[in-house]
């Protein structure tokens, strides 16, 4: 399973910075297995699938937690997803940018999108960010994003980001720029 994740970390040719660290984490997990007595190893080989799913997840999350301690990935939460790791690596190599989405209540959401992202990509990234946040905090299970986008809009320097097919760069949005998430005013 680790091999599949390692290959999916390649964002473009030659970009395998974290592949080495994933290999190290896998090696450490294998080293722990190698330190067991030989008779236990034979038992494990026979009953490889006998390891409960919850224990496997615990081992995997422990290895992932060690990986997230890397200075490049230290901003990520402990329960990180592969998507978040890929985004962070893309940021490091200048293939992505962070758009700071400011809500009316003062919360700022750091949303990572690719450099040539469109408004629709930003909206999808906001949705994913909020879904992950809700999962981690145990909040609302389902949000009607159709309703959200009907009642709220994104604003950058006083201009509404209405057209989902226009690139963020065409609106003048660059790395670390702030976009406001604001409720639409009702027309009477």
ChimeraX attribute file (.defattr): number of C-alpha atoms within 10 A of each C-alpha:
attribute: neighborCount
match mode: 1-to-1
recipient: residues
	/A:1	5
	/A:2	12
	/A:3	11
	/A:4	8
	/A:5	12
	/A:6	17
	/A:7	11
	/A:8	13
	/A:9	21
	/A:10	17
	/A:11	15
	/A:12	9
	/A:13	6
	/A:14	7
	/A:15	13
	/A:16	16
	/A:17	11
	/A:18	19
	/A:19	18
	/A:20	11
	/A:21	15
	/A:22	19
	/A:23	14
	/A:24	14
	/A:25	20
	/A:26	16
	/A:27	12
	/A:28	13
	/A:29	15
	/A:30	11
	/A:31	11
	/A:32	9
	/A:33	13
	/A:34	11
	/A:35	9
	/A:36	10
	/A:37	9
	/A:38	10
	/A:39	9
	/A:40	11
	/A:41	15
	/A:42	11
	/A:43	11
	/A:44	14
	/A:45	11
	/A:46	10
	/A:47	10
	/A:48	11
	/A:49	9
	/A:50	10
	/A:51	10
	/A:52	9
	/A:53	10
	/A:54	9
	/A:55	10
	/A:56	11
	/A:57	11
	/A:58	11
	/A:59	13
	/A:60	15
	/A:61	15
	/A:62	16
	/A:63	17
	/A:64	18
	/A:65	18
	/A:66	12
	/A:67	19
	/A:68	19
	/A:69	14
	/A:70	13
	/A:71	8
	/A:72	15
	/A:73	17
	/A:74	13
	/A:75	11
	/A:76	16
	/A:77	13
	/A:78	15
	/A:79	13
	/A:80	15
	/A:81	13
	/A:82	13
	/A:83	11
	/A:84	15
	/A:85	17
	/A:86	17
	/A:87	22
	/A:88	22
	/A:89	22
	/A:90	22
	/A:91	19
	/A:92	13
	/A:93	12
	/A:94	12
	/A:95	16
	/A:96	20
	/A:97	25
	/A:98	20
	/A:99	22
	/A:100	18
	/A:101	23
	/A:102	18
	/A:103	15
	/A:104	11
	/A:105	7
	/A:106	8
	/A:107	10
	/A:108	16
	/A:109	18
	/A:110	17
	/A:111	21
	/A:112	24
	/A:113	25
	/A:114	17
	/A:115	19
	/A:116	14
	/A:117	17
	/A:118	20
	/A:119	20
	/A:120	17
	/A:121	18
	/A:122	21
	/A:123	18
	/A:124	14
	/A:125	16
	/A:126	19
	/A:127	16
	/A:128	13
	/A:129	16
	/A:130	15
	/A:131	17
	/A:132	15
	/A:133	12
	/A:134	15
	/A:135	11
	/A:136	11
	/A:137	9
	/A:138	9
	/A:139	10
	/A:140	9
	/A:141	8
	/A:142	8
	/A:143	12
	/A:144	7
	/A:145	12
	/A:146	8
	/A:147	9
	/A:148	12
	/A:149	13
	/A:150	10
	/A:151	13
	/A:152	14
	/A:153	18
	/A:154	22
	/A:155	17
	/A:156	17
	/A:157	12
	/A:158	9
	/A:159	10
	/A:160	14
	/A:161	19
	/A:162	12
	/A:163	10
	/A:164	13
	/A:165	12
	/A:166	15
	/A:167	19
	/A:168	23
	/A:169	14
	/A:170	10
	/A:171	15
	/A:172	10
	/A:173	17
	/A:174	14
	/A:175	16
	/A:176	14
	/A:177	14
	/A:178	19
	/A:179	23
	/A:180	19
	/A:181	18
	/A:182	15
	/A:183	15
	/A:184	12
	/A:185	9
	/A:186	6
	/A:187	4
	/A:188	3
